[in-house]
Amino acid sequence: MDNLWMLEALLRGFEMTSSLKVNFYKSCLMGVNVQPEFMTLACDFLNCSEGVVPFKYLGLPVEANPLKLATWEPLLEQLSRRLNSWGNKYVSLGGRIVLLNSVLNAIPIFYLSYLKMAAVVWRKVVKIQHDFLWGGGRGGRKLCWVKWSEVCQPKRNGCLGVRDIRLVNLSLLAKWRWRLLQSGEGLWQEVLIDKYGLRVSNLLSTQDGNWPWFMSRWWKDLVHLEGVEGVSWFNSEIVRNVGMGNATKFWKDPWRGGNPFCVQYT
């Protein structure tokens, strides 16, 4: 009850400071490891409804399992709706390539920047792209002239230059790991350090693999960020600049050569 009184005081203080009004009727309260009786009491106290997990925040599902197809169904429906809106338009092959890269491949960016796409979801997205490229928005005859792997190759190689959605997903997730290696600190980094320890800023170490069992699915995907062929490409492409040496492990970090000393001299 003390937490509930403090929560209401914070919200009322926010109203007085900002001259904004908190709509408790449209708000919801969610509890973690809380008895149902207390949740009913808390919702009545704050005059709000009880929320459920997973829920959406800024369009992204929170606490949803990215390995389940149900998590990605809203995205797949959005892609299908966009294709239906183009159903009566005749677009050339070149125009369909432009629409693929500028629209269809841009819609999932928000999801791909946070969630790692499962193989079954990737196949469904590729099927949508494939059918639109060769059949058009009206779903005409789908005669494939080029393999999809070659369709995704760059134009400088004589191919169509359609972005591979798997590589886009890995690149966006890699940005989180890159930001963890930078010196700037943010609130999200502090939360990760409090939960998993100082090792979160040292993901280049290949021998530090004993993470706690309660690690989230998002963090597990970041730690084991593998490529399309199962190769951990991120660590192999980055070498630490020693500098003062405060954040560099002499034995476990690849600071001299391609491999850490624990791999070269064991």
DRENPA-3360 file (N, C-alpha, C; in nm, 2 decimals, always signed):
BEGIN
1 = MDNLWMLE = +0.08/-0.12/+0.00/+0.00/+0.00/+0.00/+0.09/+0.13/+0.00 ~ +0.20/+0.12/+0.06/+0.29/+0.24/+0.06/+0.34/+0.27/-0.08 ~ +0.36/+0.16/-0.16/+0.40/+0.19/-0.30/+0.28/+0.25/-0.38 ~ +0.16/+0.21/-0.35/+0.05/+0.27/-0.42/+0.03/+0.42/-0.38 ~ +0.04/+0.45/-0.25/+0.03/+0.59/-0.21/+0.14/+0.67/-0.28 ~ +0.26/+0.62/-0.28/+0.37/+0.69/-0.35/+0.35/+0.71/-0.50 ~ +0.30/+0.60/-0.56/+0.27/+0.61/-0.71/+0.17/+0.72/-0.74 ~ +0.06/+0.72/-0.66/-0.04/+0.82/-0.68/+0.01/+0.96/-0.65;
9 = ALLRGFEM = +0.10/+0.98/-0.55/+0.16/+1.11/-0.51/+0.24/+1.16/-0.63 ~ +0.32/+1.07/-0.69/+0.40/+1.10/-0.80/+0.32/+1.15/-0.92 ~ +0.21/+1.08/-0.95/+0.13/+1.12/-1.06/+0.06/+1.25/-1.03 ~ +0.01/+1.27/-0.91/-0.06/+1.40/-0.88/+0.05/+1.51/-0.88 ~ +0.17/+1.48/-0.83/+0.27/+1.59/-0.84/+0.31/+1.62/-0.99 ~ +0.30/+1.52/-1.07/+0.33/+1.55/-1.22/+0.22/+1.64/-1.27 ~ +0.09/+1.62/-1.23/-0.02/+1.70/-1.28/+0.00/+1.85/-1.23 ~ +0.04/+1.86/-1.11/+0.06/+2.00/-1.05/+0.17/+2.07/-1.12;
17 = TSSLKVNF = +0.28/+2.00/-1.15/+0.40/+2.06/-1.21/+0.38/+2.09/-1.36 ~ +0.32/+2.00/-1.43/+0.32/+2.01/-1.58/+0.18/+2.07/-1.62 ~ +0.09/+2.09/-1.54/-0.05/+2.14/-1.57/-0.11/+2.04/-1.67 ~ -0.07/+1.91/-1.67/-0.13/+1.81/-1.75/-0.22/+1.72/-1.66 ~ -0.31/+1.65/-1.72/-0.41/+1.57/-1.65/-0.39/+1.42/-1.68 ~ -0.37/+1.34/-1.57/-0.35/+1.20/-1.59/-0.49/+1.14/-1.59 ~ -0.52/+1.07/-1.70/-0.65/+1.00/-1.72/-0.63/+0.86/-1.66 ~ -0.67/+0.84/-1.53/-0.66/+0.71/-1.47/-0.75/+0.61/-1.53;
25 = YKSCLMGV = -0.86/+0.66/-1.59/-0.96/+0.56/-1.65/-0.90/+0.49/-1.77 ~ -0.81/+0.56/-1.84/-0.75/+0.50/-1.96/-0.62/+0.44/-1.93 ~ -0.58/+0.44/-1.80/-0.45/+0.38/-1.76/-0.48/+0.24/-1.71 ~ -0.37/+0.16/-1.71/-0.38/+0.02/-1.66/-0.26/-0.01/-1.57 ~ -0.28/-0.10/-1.48/-0.18/-0.14/-1.38/-0.15/-0.28/-1.40 ~ -0.02/-0.32/-1.41/+0.02/-0.46/-1.42/+0.12/-0.49/-1.31 ~ +0.10/-0.61/-1.25/+0.18/-0.66/-1.14/+0.26/-0.78/-1.18 ~ +0.38/-0.79/-1.12/+0.47/-0.90/-1.14/+0.48/-0.97/-1.01;
33 = NVQPEFMT = +0.45/-1.10/-1.01/+0.45/-1.18/-0.89/+0.37/-1.12/-0.78 ~ +0.25/-1.08/-0.81/+0.16/-1.02/-0.72/+0.03/-1.10/-0.71 ~ -0.03/-1.11/-0.60/-0.15/-1.19/-0.58/-0.27/-1.12/-0.65 ~ -0.36/-1.19/-0.71/-0.48/-1.13/-0.78/-0.56/-1.04/-0.69 ~ -0.57/-1.08/-0.56/-0.65/-1.00/-0.46/-0.59/-0.86/-0.45 ~ -0.46/-0.85/-0.44/-0.39/-0.72/-0.42/-0.41/-0.64/-0.55 ~ -0.40/-0.71/-0.67/-0.41/-0.63/-0.79/-0.55/-0.57/-0.80 ~ -0.66/-0.64/-0.76/-0.79/-0.59/-0.76/-0.80/-0.47/-0.67;
41 = LACDFLNC = -0.74/-0.48/-0.55/-0.74/-0.37/-0.45/-0.66/-0.25/-0.51 ~ -0.55/-0.27/-0.58/-0.46/-0.17/-0.63/-0.53/-0.09/-0.74 ~ -0.60/-0.17/-0.83/-0.67/-0.10/-0.94/-0.79/-0.02/-0.89 ~ -0.86/-0.07/-0.79/-0.97/+0.01/-0.73/-0.91/+0.14/-0.66 ~ -0.79/+0.13/-0.60/-0.73/+0.24/-0.53/-0.69/+0.35/-0.63 ~ -0.64/+0.31/-0.74/-0.59/+0.41/-0.84/-0.70/+0.44/-0.95 ~ -0.81/+0.37/-0.94/-0.92/+0.39/-1.03/-0.88/+0.37/-1.18 ~ -0.81/+0.26/-1.20/-0.77/+0.22/-1.33/-0.80/+0.07/-1.35;
49 = SEGVVPFK = -0.77/+0.03/-1.47/-0.80/-0.11/-1.51/-0.67/-0.20/-1.49 ~ -0.69/-0.33/-1.49/-0.58/-0.42/-1.48/-0.53/-0.46/-1.62 ~ -0.40/-0.44/-1.64/-0.34/-0.48/-1.77/-0.29/-0.62/-1.77 ~ -0.26/-0.67/-1.89/-0.21/-0.81/-1.90/-0.08/-0.80/-1.98 ~ +0.00/-0.90/-1.96/+0.13/-0.92/-2.03/+0.12/-1.03/-2.13 ~ +0.17/-1.02/-2.25/+0.24/-0.90/-2.31/+0.15/-0.79/-2.35 ~ +0.20/-0.67/-2.35/+0.13/-0.55/-2.39/+0.21/-0.47/-2.49 ~ +0.15/-0.38/-2.56/+0.22/-0.30/-2.66/+0.26/-0.16/-2.60;
57 = YLGLPVEA = +0.38/-0.12/-2.63/+0.43/+0.01/-2.59/+0.50/+0.07/-2.71 ~ +0.44/+0.18/-2.75/+0.49/+0.25/-2.87/+0.50/+0.16/-2.99 ~ +0.40/+0.07/-3.00/+0.38/-0.02/-3.12/+0.46/-0.15/-3.11 ~ +0.54/-0.16/-3.00/+0.62/-0.29/-2.99/+0.56/-0.37/-2.88 ~ +0.55/-0.51/-2.90/+0.50/-0.59/-2.79/+0.61/-0.61/-2.68 ~ +0.57/-0.58/-2.56/+0.66/-0.60/-2.45/+0.64/-0.73/-2.38 ~ +0.74/-0.80/-2.35/+0.74/-0.93/-2.28/+0.68/-1.04/-2.38 ~ +0.68/-1.01/-2.51/+0.63/-1.11/-2.60/+0.75/-1.20/-2.65;
65 = NPLKLATW = +0.72/-1.32/-2.68/+0.82/-1.41/-2.73/+0.84/-1.40/-2.88 ~ +0.96/-1.35/-2.92/+0.98/-1.33/-3.07/+0.99/-1.47/-3.14 ~ +1.00/-1.58/-3.07/+1.00/-1.71/-3.14/+0.86/-1.76/-3.18 ~ +0.76/-1.69/-3.13/+0.62/-1.73/-3.16/+0.57/-1.65/-3.28 ~ +0.50/-1.72/-3.36/+0.44/-1.65/-3.48/+0.34/-1.55/-3.44 ~ +0.27/-1.57/-3.33/+0.16/-1.48/-3.29/+0.22/-1.34/-3.26 ~ +0.35/-1.33/-3.22/+0.41/-1.20/-3.19/+0.42/-1.12/-3.32 ~ +0.44/-1.18/-3.43/+0.47/-1.11/-3.56/+0.34/-1.10/-3.64;
73 = EPLLEQLS = +0.23/-1.16/-3.60/+0.11/-1.16/-3.69/+0.06/-1.02/-3.72 ~ +0.06/-0.92/-3.62/+0.02/-0.78/-3.66/+0.11/-0.72/-3.77 ~ +0.24/-0.76/-3.77/+0.33/-0.71/-3.87/+0.29/-0.77/-4.01 ~ +0.27/-0.90/-4.01/+0.23/-0.97/-4.13/+0.10/-0.92/-4.19 ~ +0.01/-0.89/-4.10/-0.12/-0.83/-4.14/-0.10/-0.69/-4.20 ~ -0.01/-0.61/-4.14/+0.01/-0.48/-4.19/+0.07/-0.49/-4.33 ~ +0.16/-0.58/-4.36/+0.22/-0.60/-4.49/+0.11/-0.64/-4.59 ~ +0.03/-0.73/-4.55/-0.08/-0.78/-4.64/-0.18/-0.66/-4.67;
81 = RRLNSWGN = -0.21/-0.58/-4.57/-0.30/-0.47/-4.60/-0.24/-0.37/-4.70 ~ -0.11/-0.35/-4.68/-0.04/-0.26/-4.78/-0.04/-0.31/-4.92 ~ -0.03/-0.44/-4.93/-0.03/-0.50/-5.06/-0.17/-0.49/-5.12 ~ -0.28/-0.51/-5.04/-0.41/-0.50/-5.09/-0.44/-0.36/-5.14 ~ -0.38/-0.26/-5.08/-0.40/-0.12/-5.12/-0.34/-0.09/-5.26 ~ -0.25/-0.18/-5.30/-0.18/-0.17/-5.43/-0.25/-0.26/-5.53 ~ -0.35/-0.33/-5.49/-0.41/-0.43/-5.58/-0.45/-0.39/-5.71 ~ -0.50/-0.27/-5.73/-0.56/-0.23/-5.86/-0.46/-0.14/-5.93;
89 = KYVSLGGR = -0.33/-0.13/-5.89/-0.24/-0.05/-5.96/-0.14/-0.14/-6.04 ~ -0.12/-0.10/-6.16/-0.02/-0.17/-6.25/+0.12/-0.10/-6.23 ~ +0.21/-0.17/-6.18/+0.34/-0.12/-6.15/+0.44/-0.21/-6.23 ~ +0.54/-0.15/-6.29/+0.64/-0.22/-6.36/+0.73/-0.29/-6.27 ~ +0.82/-0.38/-6.32/+0.91/-0.45/-6.24/+1.00/-0.36/-6.16 ~ +1.05/-0.26/-6.23/+1.14/-0.16/-6.16/+1.07/-0.09/-6.05 ~ +0.94/-0.06/-6.08/+0.86/+0.01/-5.97/+0.84/-0.08/-5.85 ~ +0.82/-0.21/-5.88/+0.79/-0.30/-5.77/+0.92/-0.32/-5.68;
97 = IVLLNSVL = +1.04/-0.31/-5.75/+1.16/-0.32/-5.67/+1.18/-0.20/-5.58 ~ +1.14/-0.08/-5.63/+1.15/+0.04/-5.55/+1.05/+0.03/-5.44 ~ +0.93/-0.01/-5.46/+0.83/-0.03/-5.35/+0.87/-0.13/-5.25 ~ +0.94/-0.24/-5.29/+0.99/-0.34/-5.20/+1.09/-0.28/-5.10 ~ +1.18/-0.20/-5.15/+1.29/-0.14/-5.06/+1.24/-0.02/-4.98 ~ +1.15/+0.06/-5.04/+1.11/+0.18/-4.98/+0.99/+0.17/-4.89 ~ +0.91/+0.07/-4.91/+0.78/+0.05/-4.83/+0.78/-0.08/-4.76 ~ +0.78/-0.19/-4.83/+0.76/-0.32/-4.77/+0.88/-0.36/-4.68;
105 = NAIPIFYL = +1.00/-0.32/-4.72/+1.11/-0.35/-4.63/+1.13/-0.24/-4.52 ~ +1.06/-0.13/-4.53/+1.07/-0.03/-4.43/+0.96/-0.05/-4.32 ~ +0.85/-0.11/-4.35/+0.75/-0.13/-4.25/+0.80/-0.22/-4.13 ~ +0.88/-0.32/-4.14/+0.92/-0.40/-4.03/+1.03/-0.35/-3.95 ~ +1.09/-0.23/-3.99/+1.21/-0.18/-3.93/+1.20/-0.16/-3.78 ~ +1.08/-0.11/-3.73/+1.06/-0.09/-3.59/+1.06/-0.22/-3.51 ~ +1.00/-0.33/-3.57/+1.01/-0.46/-3.50/+1.15/-0.51/-3.51 ~ +1.22/-0.50/-3.63/+1.35/-0.56/-3.64/+1.46/-0.50/-3.56;
113 = SYLKMAAV = +1.43/-0.37/-3.52/+1.53/-0.30/-3.44/+1.54/-0.35/-3.30 ~ +1.44/-0.43/-3.26/+1.43/-0.48/-3.12/+1.42/-0.63/-3.11 ~ +1.35/-0.69/-3.20/+1.32/-0.84/-3.19/+1.40/-0.91/-3.30 ~ +1.45/-1.03/-3.26/+1.52/-1.11/-3.36/+1.41/-1.20/-3.43 ~ +1.41/-1.19/-3.56/+1.31/-1.26/-3.64/+1.34/-1.41/-3.64 ~ +1.23/-1.49/-3.62/+1.24/-1.63/-3.63/+1.24/-1.67/-3.77 ~ +1.29/-1.79/-3.80/+1.30/-1.84/-3.94/+1.17/-1.85/-4.00 ~ +1.06/-1.90/-3.93/+0.93/-1.91/-3.99/+0.87/-1.78/-4.02;
121 = VWRKVVKI = +0.90/-1.67/-3.95/+0.85/-1.54/-3.98/+0.93/-1.49/-4.10 ~ +1.06/-1.51/-4.11/+1.14/-1.47/-4.22/+1.08/-1.53/-4.35 ~ +1.05/-1.66/-4.35/+1.00/-1.72/-4.47/+0.87/-1.66/-4.51 ~ +0.78/-1.62/-4.42/+0.65/-1.56/-4.45/+0.67/-1.42/-4.51 ~ +0.76/-1.35/-4.46/+0.79/-1.21/-4.51/+0.85/-1.22/-4.65 ~ +0.94/-1.32/-4.67/+1.00/-1.34/-4.80/+0.90/-1.38/-4.90 ~ +0.80/-1.46/-4.86/+0.70/-1.50/-4.95/+0.61/-1.39/-5.00 ~ +0.58/-1.29/-4.90/+0.51/-1.17/-4.94/+0.59/-1.09/-5.04;
129 = QHDFLWGG = +0.72/-1.07/-5.01/+0.80/-0.99/-5.10/+0.81/-1.06/-5.24 ~ +0.83/-1.19/-5.23/+0.85/-1.27/-5.36/+0.72/-1.27/-5.44 ~ +0.61/-1.28/-5.38/+0.48/-1.28/-5.46/+0.46/-1.14/-5.52 ~ +0.49/-1.04/-5.44/+0.47/-0.90/-5.50/+0.57/-0.87/-5.61 ~ +0.69/-0.92/-5.60/+0.79/-0.88/-5.70/+0.76/-0.95/-5.83 ~ +0.72/-1.08/-5.83/+0.70/-1.15/-5.95/+0.55/-1.16/-5.99 ~ +0.46/-1.13/-5.90/+0.32/-1.14/-5.94/+0.24/-1.01/-5.93 ~ +0.31/-0.90/-5.87/+0.24/-0.77/-5.87/+0.15/-0.77/-5.75;
137 = GRGGRKLC = +0.09/-0.65/-5.73/+0.00/-0.63/-5.61/-0.13/-0.71/-5.63 ~ -0.17/-0.75/-5.75/-0.30/-0.82/-5.77/-0.28/-0.97/-5.76 ~ -0.16/-1.01/-5.73/-0.13/-1.16/-5.72/-0.14/-1.23/-5.85 ~ -0.09/-1.18/-5.95/-0.09/-1.25/-6.08/+0.00/-1.37/-6.09 ~ +0.03/-1.40/-6.21/+0.11/-1.52/-6.23/+0.25/-1.49/-6.18 ~ +0.30/-1.59/-6.10/+0.43/-1.57/-6.03/+0.54/-1.65/-6.09 ~ +0.59/-1.61/-6.20/+0.69/-1.68/-6.27/+0.83/-1.62/-6.23 ~ +0.91/-1.70/-6.16/+1.03/-1.66/-6.10/+1.14/-1.66/-6.20;
145 = WVKWSEVC = +1.20/-1.55/-6.23/+1.31/-1.54/-6.33/+1.45/-1.55/-6.26 ~ +1.46/-1.51/-6.14/+1.59/-1.52/-6.07/+1.57/-1.57/-5.93 ~ +1.67/-1.65/-5.88/+1.66/-1.70/-5.74/+1.66/-1.58/-5.64 ~ +1.59/-1.60/-5.53/+1.57/-1.50/-5.43/+1.71/-1.46/-5.37 ~ +1.80/-1.55/-5.36/+1.93/-1.52/-5.31/+2.00/-1.42/-5.40 ~ +1.98/-1.43/-5.53/+2.04/-1.34/-5.62/+1.97/-1.21/-5.63 ~ +1.84/-1.21/-5.60/+1.76/-1.09/-5.60/+1.81/-1.00/-5.49 ~ +1.86/-1.05/-5.38/+1.90/-0.97/-5.27/+2.05/-0.93/-5.28;
153 = QPKRNGCL = +2.12/-0.97/-5.39/+2.25/-0.92/-5.41/+2.26/-0.78/-5.46 ~ +2.37/-0.71/-5.44/+2.37/-0.56/-5.48/+2.36/-0.55/-5.63 ~ +2.32/-0.43/-5.67/+2.31/-0.40/-5.81/+2.44/-0.39/-5.88 ~ +2.55/-0.36/-5.80/+2.68/-0.36/-5.87/+2.72/-0.49/-5.91 ~ +2.66/-0.60/-5.86/+2.69/-0.74/-5.90/+2.59/-0.78/-6.01 ~ +2.52/-0.69/-6.07/+2.42/-0.73/-6.17/+2.29/-0.78/-6.13 ~ +2.26/-0.77/-6.00/+2.14/-0.82/-5.94/+2.04/-0.71/-5.91 ~ +1.93/-0.74/-5.84/+1.82/-0.64/-5.82/+1.84/-0.55/-5.70;
161 = GVRDIRLV = +1.92/-0.59/-5.60/+1.95/-0.50/-5.49/+1.84/-0.49/-5.39 ~ +1.75/-0.60/-5.38/+1.65/-0.60/-5.27/+1.72/-0.63/-5.14 ~ +1.69/-0.56/-5.03/+1.75/-0.58/-4.91/+1.71/-0.72/-4.85 ~ +1.81/-0.79/-4.80/+1.78/-0.92/-4.73/+1.73/-0.88/-4.59 ~ +1.61/-0.92/-4.56/+1.55/-0.88/-4.43/+1.62/-0.95/-4.31 ~ +1.68/-1.06/-4.33/+1.76/-1.12/-4.22/+1.88/-1.04/-4.19 ~ +1.95/-0.99/-4.29/+2.07/-0.91/-4.26/+2.04/-0.78/-4.20 ~ +1.92/-0.72/-4.25/+1.88/-0.60/-4.19/+1.85/-0.62/-4.04;
169 = NLSLLAKW = +1.78/-0.73/-4.00/+1.75/-0.76/-3.86/+1.88/-0.77/-3.78 ~ +1.98/-0.84/-3.83/+2.11/-0.86/-3.76/+2.18/-0.73/-3.74 ~ +2.18/-0.65/-3.85/+2.25/-0.52/-3.84/+2.18/-0.42/-3.74 ~ +2.05/-0.42/-3.73/+1.98/-0.34/-3.63/+2.01/-0.38/-3.49 ~ +2.01/-0.51/-3.47/+2.04/-0.56/-3.34/+2.19/-0.54/-3.30 ~ +2.27/-0.54/-3.40/+2.42/-0.52/-3.37/+2.44/-0.37/-3.32 ~ +2.35/-0.28/-3.36/+2.37/-0.15/-3.31/+2.36/-0.14/-3.16 ~ +2.28/-0.22/-3.10/+2.27/-0.22/-2.95/+2.40/-0.26/-2.89;
177 = RWRLLQSG = +2.46/-0.37/-2.95/+2.59/-0.41/-2.90/+2.70/-0.31/-2.92 ~ +2.69/-0.24/-3.03/+2.79/-0.13/-3.06/+2.78/-0.02/-2.96 ~ +2.65/+0.02/-2.93/+2.63/+0.13/-2.83/+2.68/+0.09/-2.69 ~ +2.67/-0.04/-2.66/+2.72/-0.08/-2.53/+2.87/-0.07/-2.52 ~ +2.94/-0.08/-2.63/+3.09/-0.06/-2.64/+3.13/+0.08/-2.63 ~ +3.04/+0.18/-2.65/+3.08/+0.32/-2.65/+3.09/+0.37/-2.51 ~ +3.15/+0.48/-2.49/+3.18/+0.54/-2.36/+3.05/+0.60/-2.30 ~ +2.96/+0.65/-2.39/+2.85/+0.72/-2.34/+2.75/+0.63/-2.26;
185 = EGLWQEVL = +2.70/+0.68/-2.15/+2.61/+0.59/-2.07/+2.47/+0.65/-2.08 ~ +2.37/+0.56/-2.08/+2.23/+0.59/-2.08/+2.16/+0.51/-1.98 ~ +2.03/+0.55/-1.95/+1.95/+0.48/-1.85/+1.94/+0.33/-1.88 ~ +1.92/+0.30/-2.01/+1.90/+0.16/-2.05/+2.03/+0.08/-2.02 ~ +2.15/+0.14/-2.04/+2.27/+0.07/-2.00/+2.29/+0.05/-1.85 ~ +2.24/+0.15/-1.77/+2.25/+0.13/-1.63/+2.16/+0.02/-1.58 ~ +2.04/+0.01/-1.65/+1.95/-0.10/-1.61/+2.01/-0.24/-1.64 ~ +2.08/-0.25/-1.76/+2.14/-0.38/-1.79/+2.26/-0.41/-1.70;
193 = IDKYGLRV = +2.34/-0.31/-1.66/+2.45/-0.33/-1.57/+2.40/-0.38/-1.43 ~ +2.29/-0.31/-1.38/+2.23/-0.35/-1.26/+2.18/-0.50/-1.26 ~ +2.13/-0.54/-1.38/+2.07/-0.67/-1.39/+2.17/-0.78/-1.42 ~ +2.27/-0.75/-1.50/+2.36/-0.86/-1.55/+2.50/-0.83/-1.51 ~ +2.54/-0.72/-1.45/+2.67/-0.69/-1.41/+2.75/-0.61/-1.51 ~ +2.87/-0.58/-1.48/+2.96/-0.50/-1.57/+3.00/-0.57/-1.70 ~ +2.97/-0.70/-1.71/+3.01/-0.77/-1.83/+2.93/-0.72/-1.95 ~ +2.82/-0.65/-1.93/+2.74/-0.61/-2.05/+2.82/-0.51/-2.14;
201 = SNLLSTQD = +2.92/-0.45/-2.08/+3.00/-0.35/-2.16/+3.12/-0.42/-2.22 ~ +3.13/-0.55/-2.20/+3.25/-0.63/-2.25/+3.20/-0.75/-2.33 ~ +3.11/-0.73/-2.43/+3.06/-0.84/-2.50/+3.16/-0.89/-2.61 ~ +3.28/-0.83/-2.62/+3.38/-0.88/-2.71/+3.45/-1.00/-2.66 ~ +3.44/-1.03/-2.53/+3.50/-1.14/-2.47/+3.43/-1.27/-2.52 ~ +3.50/-1.36/-2.58/+3.44/-1.49/-2.63/+3.43/-1.59/-2.52 ~ +3.50/-1.57/-2.41/+3.51/-1.68/-2.30/+3.41/-1.65/-2.19 ~ +3.35/-1.53/-2.19/+3.26/-1.49/-2.08/+3.11/-1.53/-2.12;
209 = GNWPWFMS = +3.08/-1.66/-2.12/+2.95/-1.70/-2.16/+2.86/-1.75/-2.06 ~ +2.90/-1.74/-1.93/+2.81/-1.78/-1.82/+2.72/-1.67/-1.77 ~ +2.61/-1.66/-1.84/+2.51/-1.56/-1.80/+2.40/-1.61/-1.71 ~ +2.34/-1.53/-1.63/+2.23/-1.59/-1.54/+2.12/-1.65/-1.62 ~ +2.05/-1.74/-1.55/+1.94/-1.81/-1.61/+1.82/-1.72/-1.64 ~ +1.81/-1.61/-1.57/+1.69/-1.52/-1.58/+1.71/-1.42/-1.69 ~ +1.81/-1.43/-1.77/+1.83/-1.33/-1.88/+1.71/-1.33/-1.97 ~ +1.67/-1.21/-2.02/+1.56/-1.19/-2.10/+1.59/-1.25/-2.24;
217 = RWWKDLVH = +1.48/-1.27/-2.32/+1.50/-1.32/-2.46/+1.57/-1.21/-2.54 ~ +1.54/-1.09/-2.52/+1.61/-0.98/-2.60/+1.76/-0.98/-2.57 ~ +1.80/-0.99/-2.44/+1.94/-0.99/-2.41/+2.01/-1.12/-2.46 ~ +1.94/-1.23/-2.45/+2.00/-1.36/-2.50/+2.02/-1.35/-2.65 ~ +1.94/-1.28/-2.73/+1.96/-1.27/-2.87/+2.08/-1.17/-2.90 ~ +2.10/-1.07/-2.81/+2.21/-0.98/-2.83/+2.34/-1.05/-2.80 ~ +2.34/-1.13/-2.69/+2.47/-1.20/-2.66/+2.51/-1.30/-2.76 ~ +2.41/-1.37/-2.81/+2.44/-1.48/-2.92/+2.39/-1.42/-3.05;
225 = LEGVEGVS = +2.45/-1.31/-3.09/+2.41/-1.25/-3.22/+2.49/-1.32/-3.33 ~ +2.43/-1.41/-3.39/+2.50/-1.49/-3.50/+2.44/-1.45/-3.63 ~ +2.52/-1.48/-3.73/+2.49/-1.45/-3.87/+2.39/-1.55/-3.93 ~ +2.37/-1.53/-4.06/+2.27/-1.62/-4.13/+2.32/-1.76/-4.13 ~ +2.45/-1.78/-4.13/+2.51/-1.92/-4.14/+2.56/-1.96/-4.00 ~ +2.51/-1.90/-3.89/+2.55/-1.94/-3.76/+2.69/-1.90/-3.71 ~ +2.75/-1.80/-3.78/+2.88/-1.75/-3.75/+2.87/-1.62/-3.66 ~ +2.94/-1.61/-3.55/+2.94/-1.49/-3.47/+3.03/-1.39/-3.53;
233 = WFNSEIVR = +2.97/-1.31/-3.62/+3.05/-1.22/-3.71/+3.08/-1.09/-3.64 ~ +3.00/-1.05/-3.53/+3.02/-0.92/-3.47/+3.16/-0.92/-3.40 ~ +3.19/-1.02/-3.32/+3.32/-1.02/-3.25/+3.44/-1.03/-3.34 ~ +3.42/-1.10/-3.45/+3.53/-1.12/-3.54/+3.57/-1.00/-3.62 ~ +3.48/-0.90/-3.63/+3.50/-0.78/-3.71/+3.54/-0.66/-3.62 ~ +3.55/-0.68/-3.49/+3.58/-0.56/-3.40/+3.70/-0.60/-3.31 ~ +3.79/-0.50/-3.30/+3.91/-0.52/-3.22/+3.91/-0.40/-3.12 ~ +3.94/-0.42/-3.00/+3.93/-0.31/-2.90/+4.06/-0.23/-2.90;
241 = NVGMGNAT = +4.05/-0.10/-2.89/+4.16/-0.01/-2.88/+4.19/+0.00/-2.73 ~ +4.31/-0.04/-2.69/+4.34/-0.05/-2.55/+4.33/+0.08/-2.47 ~ +4.39/+0.19/-2.52/+4.38/+0.32/-2.45/+4.44/+0.31/-2.31 ~ +4.36/+0.35/-2.21/+4.41/+0.34/-2.07/+4.41/+0.20/-2.02 ~ +4.34/+0.11/-2.08/+4.33/-0.03/-2.04/+4.24/-0.06/-1.93 ~ +4.16/+0.04/-1.89/+4.06/+0.02/-1.78/+3.95/-0.08/-1.81 ~ +3.91/-0.08/-1.94/+3.79/-0.16/-1.98/+3.84/-0.28/-2.07 ~ +3.97/-0.31/-2.07/+4.02/-0.42/-2.15/+4.08/-0.53/-2.06;
249 = KFWKDPWR = +4.03/-0.65/-2.09/+4.09/-0.77/-2.02/+4.21/-0.82/-2.10 ~ +4.32/-0.83/-2.03/+4.44/-0.87/-2.10/+4.43/-1.01/-2.16 ~ +4.37/-1.10/-2.09/+4.37/-1.24/-2.13/+4.25/-1.27/-2.22 ~ +4.14/-1.21/-2.21/+4.02/-1.25/-2.27/+3.97/-1.16/-2.39 ~ +4.02/-1.04/-2.40/+3.98/-0.95/-2.51/+4.07/-0.96/-2.63 ~ +4.01/-0.95/-2.75/+4.10/-0.95/-2.87/+4.16/-0.81/-2.90 ~ +4.26/-0.78/-2.82/+4.31/-0.64/-2.83/+4.44/-0.64/-2.92 ~ +4.50/-0.76/-2.94/+4.62/-0.77/-3.02/+4.61/-0.89/-3.11;
257 = GGNPFCVQ = +4.58/-0.87/-3.24/+4.56/-0.98/-3.34/+4.41/-1.01/-3.34 ~ +4.38/-1.11/-3.42/+4.24/-1.15/-3.43/+4.17/-1.22/-3.32 ~ +4.25/-1.29/-3.24/+4.20/-1.37/-3.13/+4.26/-1.33/-3.00 ~ +4.18/-1.35/-2.89/+4.24/-1.31/-2.75/+4.35/-1.41/-2.72 ~ +4.43/-1.37/-2.62/+4.54/-1.45/-2.58/+4.50/-1.59/-2.52 ~ +4.38/-1.59/-2.46/+4.33/-1.72/-2.41/+4.31/-1.82/-2.51 ~ +4.29/-1.77/-2.64/+4.27/-1.87/-2.75/+4.40/-1.90/-2.82 ~ +4.49/-1.80/-2.83/+4.61/-1.82/-2.90/+4.71/-1.91/-2.83;
265 = YT = +4.71/-1.90/-2.69/+4.82/-1.96/-2.61/+4.76/-2.07/-2.52 ~ +4.65/-2.13/-2.56/+4.60/-2.25/-2.49/+4.59/-2.37/-2.57;
% end
